[in-house]
Amino acid sequence: MNPAVEEVREDDGWRTLCRRSLAASAVMSLGLAVPAAFFLGRALVERGWSPLSVAALVAGLAVLVVCGVSAFDYVRLRTTRWRLTGERLEVRSGFVERHHRSVPRERVRSVDITADPVRRVFGLAVVKVGTGEQAGGQSELSLDPLLRTDAEALRRLLLDGELSAGVSPDTSPGASLGAQDPAVARLDWSWARFAPLTVWSFVGGAILLGAGYKALGLFGLDETVEERLGPAWDWAIEHPWTAVPAVLLVNVLVGLLGAVIHFAAAWGGYRLEREPGRLRLRRGLLTTRSLTLEERRLRGVEVAEPLLLRLGGGARVKAVATGLGKTDDEENEDVAALSPPMPREHAWRVASAVAFARPEAGVTVARPDAGGASPRPGADDAFARPLADGAAPAGPRLTPHPRAARGRRIRWALSWVALVAAAVAALDLMYAWMPAWAWAAPAALLPVALLLALDAYRGLGHTLTAGHLVARSGSAVRSTLALERAGVVGWTVRGSYFQRRAGLLTLTATTAAGRGHLRVHDIGQDAGLTLAAQAVPGLLEPFVTRRADASG
């Protein structure tokens, strides 16, 4: 065990959280105290208070805020204990209402270590242990905070299944696989060119500018800004054809800059590597994140291609694993993401390496078997099709869907255009104020809707390999998902009235991992039932009535 952990061990094996948290909490509370003190001081000065009185009052209130936060954190530290035994991880917490959570070590799905800039300064980290179960509205155990070295030691103990004093917290690259490089992927800063390929790059600028203006209002600077910008506003009114494009350009530039900055902050230092029996993802410049996922919990992989990113030749890779999802209601990040936006060929390579871990599959980025790790059960190479002469893997060969699926998408596109046209007509009849050019909206929407419908049909496809069920769908957000056949626990077969008339159905494979399902949209009825029966033999047969042979 790490010596620092031994220092907080008690007679019964229970340990405390790190007391450096008091200093970190005091520093973070200043982020609340300083703005509040500024607004209060400004209001008091406007009411005629002397500067000395304002300074004294503001300083006193700031001290009260810091002391209050520190006192709360002190009580939390005093009432929180945890211990790791050979079988379980236990946490006791709470002052008014006591909680005792206990998780068997074999149920641990993932270990997530995060550290914001303040905690990094104090050598602290937050450890979140994912269990994949819902207990008391939570699916994780959180230890906030531990020393960074203790967090790494705990991660190794939980995932190695060892509890001995000789375990070393060494996590240096290559430590687990000897001289071989365990990296599946590393950050290439040229990938930042894909960061702006999102809708938020075009609307994010307006949001940031609006938030900035609101912030100026809180500081009482909005009137000053309006006075300075008054001539510019008058010029914009007089020259709308020049001002509007200029404003849009500034909005886009701010959005693009924000997207690149967010990419750098979220994915700086990105490294995805394979350790014996698990994957480890590390990323983040300001707030660092280290997510470790057991490969035996992995049930598949997804390659996501939103429209703008796909047009730019990029894609992202996500894990499909049990117990991996948003850790709490405030969690905004997609914790299943295994890669930043990257070139499509790299995404296929990473997806193939993660899902199948076989050098003979044509994947040369990672050498997962170099340290003696055995291939995953049911591994095959059909998800990422290797090309000749060492070229990057291409997408999987998928079986296309019937033409009736194309007709359904075209009819949906026409329905949306007709709905917009009906709305314009209704407004024109009711209020008689609609200008003639308003009818250009449904006219312009028609070719776009048809193109998206045809693209959505071209994206439909499925295949069944030795170990995986693979399905692709979508246009605005195209997704190719490979799910282990062993991870399918049930089937849902749905067919609407119009689908039945077209000879189609939607087949849904239920699983305990990821979003909980994989959908094969608008597949032929016979092909869909055959696919389900072959994917998991014996699961669907009791519910299928086979047609009699015509020959008798």
C-alpha positions as CSV (number, residue, x, y, z in Angstrom):
1,M,0.0,0.0,0.0
2,N,1.2,3.5,-0.7
3,P,2.9,5.0,2.5
4,A,0.7,8.1,2.4
5,V,-2.4,5.9,2.7
6,E,-1.0,4.1,5.7
7,E,-0.7,7.5,7.6
8,V,-4.5,7.8,7.7
9,R,-5.3,4.2,8.5
10,E,-7.3,3.7,11.7
11,D,-7.4,0.7,13.9
12,D,-10.6,-0.7,12.3
13,G,-9.3,0.0,8.8
14,W,-11.4,3.1,8.2
15,R,-9.6,6.0,6.6
16,T,-10.2,9.7,6.3
17,L,-10.3,12.0,3.3
18,C,-7.3,14.3,2.7
19,R,-7.3,17.3,5.0
20,R,-5.7,19.5,2.3
21,S,-9.3,19.8,1.1
22,L,-9.7,22.6,3.7
23,A,-7.2,24.8,2.0
24,A,-8.5,24.0,-1.5
25,S,-12.1,24.8,-0.3
26,A,-10.9,28.1,1.1
27,V,-9.3,29.1,-2.2
28,M,-12.3,28.0,-4.2
29,S,-14.7,29.9,-1.9
30,L,-12.9,33.1,-2.9
31,G,-14.4,32.6,-6.3
32,L,-17.8,33.2,-4.7
33,A,-16.7,35.8,-2.2
34,V,-14.9,38.2,-4.5
35,P,-17.7,38.8,-7.0
36,A,-20.3,39.1,-4.2
37,A,-18.1,41.5,-2.4
38,F,-17.6,43.6,-5.6
39,F,-21.4,43.9,-6.2
40,L,-22.1,44.7,-2.6
41,G,-19.4,47.3,-2.4
42,R,-20.6,49.0,-5.5
43,A,-24.1,49.2,-4.2
44,L,-23.0,50.6,-0.9
45,V,-20.8,53.2,-2.5
46,E,-23.8,54.4,-4.6
47,R,-25.7,54.8,-1.3
48,G,-23.1,57.1,0.1
49,W,-21.0,54.8,2.3
50,S,-17.4,55.8,2.8
51,P,-14.8,53.7,1.0
52,L,-13.2,52.7,4.4
53,S,-16.5,51.5,5.7
54,V,-17.3,49.6,2.5
55,A,-13.8,48.0,2.5
56,A,-14.2,46.9,6.1
57,L,-17.7,45.4,5.6
58,V,-16.7,43.7,2.4
59,A,-13.6,42.2,3.9
60,G,-15.6,40.9,6.9
61,L,-18.2,39.3,4.7
62,A,-15.5,37.7,2.5
63,V,-13.9,36.2,5.6
64,L,-17.3,34.9,6.8
65,V,-17.9,33.2,3.4
66,V,-14.5,31.6,3.5
67,C,-14.9,30.5,7.1
68,G,-18.3,29.1,6.4
69,V,-17.2,27.1,3.5
70,S,-14.2,25.8,5.4
71,A,-16.4,24.9,8.4
72,F,-18.8,23.0,6.2
73,D,-15.9,21.1,4.5
74,Y,-14.3,20.4,8.0
75,V,-17.6,18.8,9.1
76,R,-17.8,16.8,5.9
77,L,-14.2,15.5,6.3
78,R,-14.8,14.6,10.0
79,T,-18.0,12.6,9.1
80,T,-16.7,10.8,6.0
81,R,-14.8,7.6,6.3
82,W,-13.9,4.9,3.7
83,R,-12.1,1.6,3.6
84,L,-11.0,-1.0,1.1
85,T,-11.0,-4.6,2.2
86,G,-10.3,-7.7,0.2
87,E,-14.0,-7.9,-0.9
88,R,-15.6,-4.5,-0.6
89,L,-15.2,-0.7,-0.9
90,E,-17.2,1.1,1.8
91,V,-18.0,4.7,2.4
92,R,-19.7,6.3,5.4
93,S,-20.8,9.9,5.2
94,G,-23.3,12.4,6.5
95,F,-23.8,14.4,9.7
96,V,-27.5,14.8,10.2
97,E,-28.4,11.7,8.1
98,R,-25.8,9.0,8.0
99,H,-25.2,7.0,4.9
100,H,-23.2,3.7,4.5
101,R,-22.6,2.5,1.0
102,S,-20.8,-0.7,0.3
103,V,-19.9,-2.1,-3.1
104,P,-18.3,-5.5,-3.8
105,R,-15.0,-5.0,-5.6
106,E,-16.0,-7.4,-8.4
107,R,-18.9,-5.0,-9.3
108,V,-16.6,-2.1,-10.0
109,R,-17.0,-1.1,-13.7
110,S,-14.8,2.0,-14.0
111,V,-12.6,4.4,-12.0
112,D,-12.6,8.1,-12.9
113,I,-10.0,10.4,-11.5
114,T,-10.5,14.2,-12.0
115,A,-8.6,17.2,-10.7
116,D,-9.5,20.8,-11.3
117,P,-6.8,23.5,-11.3
118,V,-7.1,24.3,-7.6
119,R,-7.0,20.6,-6.6
120,R,-4.0,20.1,-8.8
121,V,-2.1,22.8,-7.0
122,F,-2.7,21.0,-3.7
123,G,-1.9,17.6,-5.1
124,L,-5.5,16.3,-4.8
125,A,-7.9,14.4,-7.0
126,V,-11.5,13.2,-6.9
127,V,-12.1,9.5,-7.3
128,K,-15.4,8.3,-8.7
129,V,-15.9,4.5,-8.7
130,G,-18.6,3.5,-11.2
131,T,-20.7,0.5,-10.3
132,G,-23.4,0.6,-13.1
133,E,-26.1,0.2,-10.4
134,Q,-28.7,2.6,-9.1
135,A,-28.5,2.8,-5.3
136,G,-30.1,5.8,-3.6
137,G,-30.2,7.7,-7.0
138,Q,-26.5,7.2,-7.5
139,S,-24.5,4.8,-9.6
140,E,-21.0,5.7,-8.2
141,L,-19.0,6.1,-5.1
142,S,-17.1,9.4,-4.8
143,L,-14.1,10.1,-2.6
144,D,-13.5,13.9,-2.6
145,P,-10.6,14.4,-2.3
146,L,-7.7,12.0,-2.0
147,L,-4.0,12.7,-2.5
148,R,-3.2,12.2,-6.2
149,T,-0.8,9.3,-5.3
150,D,-3.4,7.7,-3.1
151,A,-6.0,8.0,-5.9
152,E,-3.7,6.2,-8.4
153,A,-2.9,3.5,-5.8
154,L,-6.7,3.0,-5.2
155,R,-7.3,2.8,-8.9
156,R,-4.8,0.1,-9.4
157,L,-6.0,-1.9,-6.4
158,L,-9.6,-1.8,-7.5
159,L,-8.9,-2.8,-11.1
160,D,-5.9,-5.2,-10.5
161,G,-7.8,-7.1,-7.8
162,E,-4.8,-7.1,-5.5
163,L,-4.6,-5.9,-1.9
164,S,-1.0,-6.0,-0.7
165,A,1.5,-3.7,0.6
166,G,3.8,-4.2,-2.3
167,V,1.6,-2.7,-5.0
168,S,3.3,0.2,-6.6
169,P,1.3,3.2,-8.0
170,D,3.6,3.5,-11.0
171,T,1.5,4.5,-14.0
172,S,4.3,5.7,-16.3
173,P,3.8,4.9,-20.0
174,G,4.9,1.4,-20.8
175,A,5.0,0.2,-17.2
176,S,2.2,-2.3,-17.7
177,L,3.4,-3.7,-21.0
178,G,7.1,-3.7,-20.5
179,A,9.1,-2.1,-23.4
180,Q,6.0,-2.1,-25.7
181,D,4.1,1.1,-26.3
182,P,0.6,0.5,-24.9
183,A,-0.9,3.6,-26.6
184,V,-3.9,3.1,-28.8
185,A,-4.1,6.8,-29.7
186,R,-2.3,10.1,-28.8
187,L,-3.4,13.7,-29.4
188,D,-2.4,15.2,-32.7
189,W,-2.9,19.0,-32.4
190,S,-3.8,19.1,-36.1
191,W,-7.1,17.5,-35.1
192,A,-8.1,20.9,-33.6
193,R,-9.3,21.7,-37.2
194,F,-12.3,19.5,-36.5
195,A,-13.3,21.3,-33.3
196,P,-15.3,24.0,-35.1
197,L,-17.3,21.5,-37.1
198,T,-20.3,21.7,-34.9
199,V,-23.5,23.8,-34.8
200,W,-22.4,25.4,-31.6
201,S,-19.6,27.1,-33.4
202,F,-22.2,29.1,-35.3
203,V,-24.6,29.9,-32.4
204,G,-22.0,29.7,-29.6
205,G,-20.6,33.1,-30.5
206,A,-23.9,34.8,-30.0
207,I,-24.3,33.0,-26.7
208,L,-20.9,34.1,-25.5
209,L,-21.4,37.7,-26.6
210,G,-24.8,37.8,-24.9
211,A,-23.4,36.3,-21.7
212,G,-20.6,38.9,-21.8
213,Y,-23.0,41.7,-22.2
214,K,-25.0,40.4,-19.2
215,A,-21.8,40.2,-17.2
216,L,-21.1,43.8,-18.0
217,G,-24.5,44.7,-16.8
218,L,-23.8,43.0,-13.4
219,F,-20.7,45.1,-13.1
220,G,-22.6,48.3,-14.0
221,L,-20.7,48.8,-17.3
222,D,-23.6,48.2,-19.7
223,E,-24.5,51.9,-19.9
224,T,-20.9,52.8,-20.6
225,V,-20.7,50.2,-23.4
226,E,-24.0,51.4,-24.9
227,E,-22.7,55.0,-24.9
228,R,-19.5,53.9,-26.6
229,L,-21.3,51.7,-29.1
230,G,-24.1,54.2,-29.9
231,P,-22.4,55.6,-33.0
232,A,-21.7,52.1,-34.2
233,W,-25.4,51.1,-33.7
234,D,-26.5,54.2,-35.7
235,W,-24.1,53.3,-38.5
236,A,-25.5,49.7,-38.5
237,I,-29.0,50.9,-38.9
238,E,-28.0,53.1,-41.8
239,H,-26.0,50.3,-43.5
240,P,-27.8,47.0,-42.8
241,W,-26.4,45.2,-45.8
242,T,-22.9,45.7,-44.5
243,A,-23.6,45.5,-40.8
244,V,-25.5,42.3,-40.8
245,P,-22.7,40.2,-42.6
246,A,-20.1,41.9,-40.3
247,V,-22.1,40.9,-37.1
248,L,-22.5,37.3,-38.4
249,L,-18.8,37.1,-39.2
250,V,-17.9,38.3,-35.7
251,N,-20.3,35.7,-34.3
252,V,-18.8,32.9,-36.3
253,L,-15.2,33.9,-35.5
254,V,-16.0,34.0,-31.7
255,G,-17.7,30.7,-32.0
256,L,-14.8,29.1,-33.8
257,L,-12.3,30.5,-31.3
258,G,-14.4,29.2,-28.5
259,A,-14.6,25.8,-30.0
260,V,-10.8,25.5,-30.5
261,I,-10.2,26.7,-26.9
262,H,-12.7,24.2,-25.6
263,F,-11.0,21.4,-27.6
264,A,-7.6,22.4,-26.2
265,A,-8.9,22.5,-22.6
266,A,-10.9,19.2,-22.8
267,W,-8.5,17.1,-24.9
268,G,-5.0,18.5,-24.2
269,G,-2.7,15.7,-23.2
270,Y,-5.1,13.1,-24.6
271,R,-3.8,9.6,-24.5
272,L,-5.7,6.3,-24.8
273,E,-3.8,3.3,-23.8
274,R,-4.3,-0.4,-23.1
275,E,-3.2,-1.9,-19.8
276,P,-3.5,-5.6,-19.0
277,G,-7.3,-6.2,-19.1
278,R,-8.4,-2.6,-19.2
279,L,-8.4,0.7,-21.1
280,R,-7.2,4.0,-19.7
281,L,-8.1,7.4,-21.0
282,R,-6.2,10.5,-19.9
283,R,-7.0,14.1,-21.1
284,G,-7.4,17.7,-20.0
285,L,-5.2,20.8,-19.7
286,L,-6.9,22.7,-16.8
287,T,-9.1,20.0,-15.3
288,T,-7.4,16.6,-15.8
289,R,-9.3,13.4,-16.2
290,S,-8.2,9.8,-16.0
291,L,-10.8,7.2,-16.8
292,T,-10.0,3.5,-16.4
293,L,-12.4,0.9,-17.9
294,E,-12.2,-2.8,-17.6
295,E,-12.2,-4.5,-21.0
296,R,-14.5,-7.3,-19.6
297,R,-17.1,-4.6,-19.1
298,L,-16.8,-3.4,-22.7
299,R,-19.7,-4.6,-24.9
300,G,-18.9,-2.7,-28.1
301,V,-17.8,0.5,-29.7
302,E,-19.5,3.4,-31.6
303,V,-18.2,5.7,-34.3
304,A,-20.3,8.9,-34.3
305,E,-20.2,11.2,-37.3
306,P,-22.3,14.3,-36.9
307,L,-23.1,15.9,-40.3
308,L,-20.7,18.8,-40.2
309,L,-17.9,16.6,-38.8
310,R,-18.6,14.0,-41.4
311,L,-18.5,16.5,-44.2
312,G,-15.1,17.6,-42.9
313,G,-13.9,14.0,-42.9
314,G,-13.9,13.5,-39.1
315,A,-15.5,11.2,-36.6
316,R,-15.5,10.4,-32.8
317,V,-15.2,7.1,-31.0
318,K,-17.3,6.1,-28.0
319,A,-17.3,3.1,-25.7
320,V,-20.3,0.9,-25.2
321,A,-19.8,-0.5,-21.7
322,T,-21.8,-1.5,-18.7
323,G,-21.8,1.0,-15.9
324,L,-20.5,3.9,-18.0
325,G,-22.6,7.0,-18.3
326,K,-23.1,10.4,-16.7
327,T,-22.0,10.2,-13.2
328,D,-24.5,12.8,-11.9
329,D,-27.1,15.4,-13.0
330,E,-24.4,18.1,-13.2
331,E,-22.2,16.0,-15.4
332,N,-22.1,17.6,-18.9
333,E,-19.3,15.7,-20.5
334,D,-19.9,12.5,-22.4
335,V,-17.8,10.1,-20.3
336,A,-18.2,7.4,-22.9
337,A,-16.1,9.4,-25.4
338,L,-12.8,7.6,-26.1
339,S,-11.5,10.2,-28.6
340,P,-11.7,13.8,-29.6
341,P,-12.9,14.6,-33.1
342,M,-10.3,13.1,-35.4
343,P,-9.8,12.1,-39.0
344,R,-12.3,9.3,-40.0
345,E,-9.5,6.8,-40.8
346,H,-8.0,7.3,-37.4
347,A,-11.4,6.8,-35.8
348,W,-11.9,3.5,-37.5
349,R,-8.5,2.4,-36.5
350,V,-9.1,3.3,-32.8
351,A,-12.5,1.7,-32.9
352,S,-11.1,-1.5,-34.3
353,A,-8.2,-1.6,-31.8
354,V,-10.6,-1.0,-28.9
355,A,-13.3,-3.4,-29.9
356,F,-11.3,-6.3,-31.2
357,A,-7.7,-5.9,-30.0
358,R,-6.2,-8.2,-32.7
359,P,-3.0,-7.3,-34.5
360,E,-3.9,-9.7,-37.2
361,A,-7.0,-7.6,-38.0
362,G,-4.8,-5.1,-39.7
363,V,-4.7,-2.7,-36.8
364,T,-1.2,-1.5,-36.3
365,V,-1.6,1.5,-34.0
366,A,-1.9,-0.6,-30.9
367,R,-0.2,-3.8,-29.9
368,P,-2.6,-5.1,-27.3
369,D,-1.2,-8.6,-27.1
370,A,2.4,-7.4,-26.6
371,G,2.2,-7.9,-22.8
372,G,0.5,-11.3,-23.1
373,A,-3.1,-10.0,-23.0
374,S,-5.4,-12.4,-24.8
375,P,-7.8,-11.2,-27.4
376,R,-11.3,-10.5,-26.3
377,P,-13.8,-13.4,-26.7
378,G,-15.6,-13.3,-30.0
379,A,-13.2,-10.8,-31.5
380,D,-13.3,-10.4,-35.3
381,D,-12.1,-7.9,-37.9
382,A,-15.2,-7.0,-39.7
383,F,-16.0,-3.7,-37.9
384,A,-13.0,-1.9,-39.4
385,R,-12.2,-3.4,-42.8
386,P,-8.4,-3.4,-43.3
387,L,-7.1,-2.2,-46.7
388,A,-4.2,-3.4,-48.7
389,D,-0.6,-2.2,-48.3
390,G,-1.0,-1.1,-44.7
391,A,-3.6,1.6,-45.5
392,A,-5.9,2.8,-42.7
393,P,-9.0,0.7,-42.0
394,A,-12.1,1.7,-43.8
395,G,-15.7,1.4,-42.5
396,P,-17.4,-2.0,-42.3
397,R,-19.1,-3.6,-45.3
398,L,-22.8,-3.4,-44.5
399,T,-25.9,-4.9,-46.0
400,P,-28.1,-2.2,-47.5
401,H,-31.7,-1.9,-46.6
402,P,-34.7,-2.3,-49.0
403,R,-35.8,0.6,-51.3
404,A,-39.0,0.9,-49.3
405,A,-36.8,2.4,-46.5
406,R,-35.8,5.1,-48.9
407,G,-39.4,5.8,-49.8
408,R,-40.3,6.2,-46.1
409,R,-37.5,8.8,-45.6
410,I,-38.6,10.7,-48.7
411,R,-42.2,10.8,-47.5
412,W,-41.1,12.1,-44.1
413,A,-39.1,14.8,-45.8
414,L,-42.0,15.9,-47.9
415,S,-44.3,15.8,-44.9
416,W,-42.0,18.3,-43.0
417,V,-41.9,20.6,-46.0
418,A,-45.7,20.4,-46.4
419,L,-46.0,21.2,-42.7
420,V,-43.9,24.4,-43.1
421,A,-45.8,25.4,-46.2
422,A,-49.1,24.9,-44.3
423,A,-47.9,27.0,-41.4
424,V,-46.9,29.8,-43.8
425,A,-50.3,29.6,-45.6
426,A,-52.2,29.6,-42.3
427,L,-50.4,32.7,-41.0
428,D,-51.0,34.4,-44.4
429,L,-54.7,33.7,-44.2
430,M,-55.2,34.6,-40.5
431,Y,-53.1,37.8,-40.4
432,A,-52.6,38.7,-44.0
433,W,-49.2,40.2,-43.2
434,M,-46.9,37.5,-44.6
435,P,-44.6,38.9,-47.3
436,A,-44.3,37.1,-50.6
437,W,-40.8,36.0,-49.9
438,A,-41.9,34.0,-46.9
439,W,-42.9,31.3,-49.4
440,A,-39.2,30.9,-50.2
441,A,-38.8,29.1,-46.9
442,P,-40.6,25.8,-47.9
443,A,-39.2,26.1,-51.4
444,A,-35.6,26.3,-50.1
445,L,-36.3,23.6,-47.5
446,L,-37.5,21.1,-50.1
447,P,-34.1,20.2,-51.8
448,V,-32.4,20.2,-48.4
449,A,-34.9,17.8,-46.9
450,L,-34.7,15.5,-49.9
451,L,-30.9,15.4,-49.8
452,L,-31.0,14.6,-46.1
453,A,-33.5,11.9,-46.7
454,L,-31.4,10.3,-49.5
455,D,-28.3,10.6,-47.3
456,A,-30.1,8.9,-44.4
457,Y,-31.1,6.0,-46.6
458,R,-27.5,5.6,-47.9
459,G,-26.4,5.5,-44.3
460,L,-28.7,2.6,-43.4
461,G,-26.9,-0.7,-43.1
462,H,-26.2,-3.7,-40.9
463,T,-24.1,-6.8,-40.7
464,L,-23.5,-9.8,-38.5
465,T,-20.0,-11.0,-37.8
466,A,-18.5,-13.8,-35.7
467,G,-18.7,-11.8,-32.5
468,H,-20.7,-8.6,-33.2
469,L,-23.9,-7.1,-34.5
470,V,-23.1,-3.9,-36.4
471,A,-25.7,-1.3,-37.4
472,R,-25.5,2.2,-38.9
473,S,-28.2,4.8,-39.3
474,G,-28.7,8.6,-39.3
475,S,-27.8,11.6,-41.4
476,A,-27.6,14.6,-39.2
477,V,-25.9,12.4,-36.6
478,R,-24.7,9.2,-38.3
479,S,-23.8,6.4,-35.9
480,T,-22.1,3.1,-36.6
481,L,-22.4,0.8,-33.6
482,A,-20.9,-2.6,-33.1
483,L,-22.4,-4.6,-30.2
484,E,-21.1,-7.9,-28.9
485,R,-23.6,-10.6,-29.6
486,A,-23.0,-12.0,-26.1
487,G,-24.2,-8.7,-24.7
488,V,-27.6,-8.9,-26.3
489,V,-30.2,-9.8,-23.6
490,G,-33.4,-9.4,-25.5
491,W,-35.1,-8.2,-28.7
492,T,-37.9,-5.8,-29.5
493,V,-39.6,-6.1,-32.9
494,R,-41.7,-3.1,-33.8
495,G,-43.6,-2.4,-37.0
496,S,-46.0,0.5,-37.6
497,Y,-48.9,0.3,-39.9
498,F,-47.0,2.0,-42.7
499,Q,-43.9,-0.2,-42.0
500,R,-46.0,-3.4,-42.3
501,R,-47.4,-2.2,-45.6
502,A,-43.9,-1.6,-46.9
503,G,-42.7,-5.0,-45.6
504,L,-40.3,-3.4,-43.0
505,L,-39.7,-3.5,-39.3
506,T,-37.4,-1.9,-36.7
507,L,-35.4,-4.4,-34.8
508,T,-34.0,-3.4,-31.3
509,A,-31.4,-5.4,-29.5
510,T,-31.5,-4.8,-25.7
511,T,-28.3,-4.7,-23.8
512,A,-27.1,-3.6,-20.3
513,A,-24.4,-1.4,-21.8
514,G,-24.3,2.1,-23.3
515,R,-27.7,3.5,-24.2
516,G,-29.3,0.2,-23.5
517,H,-30.2,-0.7,-27.1
518,L,-29.0,-1.0,-30.7
519,R,-31.6,-0.3,-33.3
520,V,-31.7,-1.6,-36.9
521,H,-34.1,0.8,-38.6
522,D,-36.4,-0.2,-41.5
523,I,-35.0,-3.6,-42.2
524,G,-36.9,-6.1,-44.3
525,Q,-39.2,-8.3,-42.2
526,D,-37.7,-11.7,-43.1
527,A,-34.2,-10.3,-43.0
528,G,-34.8,-8.7,-39.6
529,L,-36.1,-11.8,-38.0
530,T,-33.4,-13.9,-39.5
531,L,-30.8,-11.4,-38.3
532,A,-32.2,-11.6,-34.7
533,A,-32.3,-15.4,-34.8
534,Q,-28.8,-15.7,-36.0
535,A,-27.3,-13.1,-33.8
536,V,-28.3,-14.8,-30.5
537,P,-29.4,-18.4,-31.4
538,G,-32.3,-19.6,-29.3
539,L,-33.4,-16.2,-27.9
540,L,-36.1,-15.4,-30.6
541,E,-37.1,-18.8,-31.9
542,P,-39.9,-19.4,-29.4
543,F,-41.7,-16.2,-30.7
544,V,-41.2,-16.8,-34.4
545,T,-43.6,-18.7,-36.6
546,R,-41.8,-19.9,-39.7
547,R,-43.6,-20.1,-43.0
548,A,-44.2,-23.5,-44.5
549,D,-42.1,-24.6,-47.4
550,A,-43.9,-24.1,-50.7
551,S,-42.7,-27.4,-51.9
552,G,-44.6,-29.2,-49.2
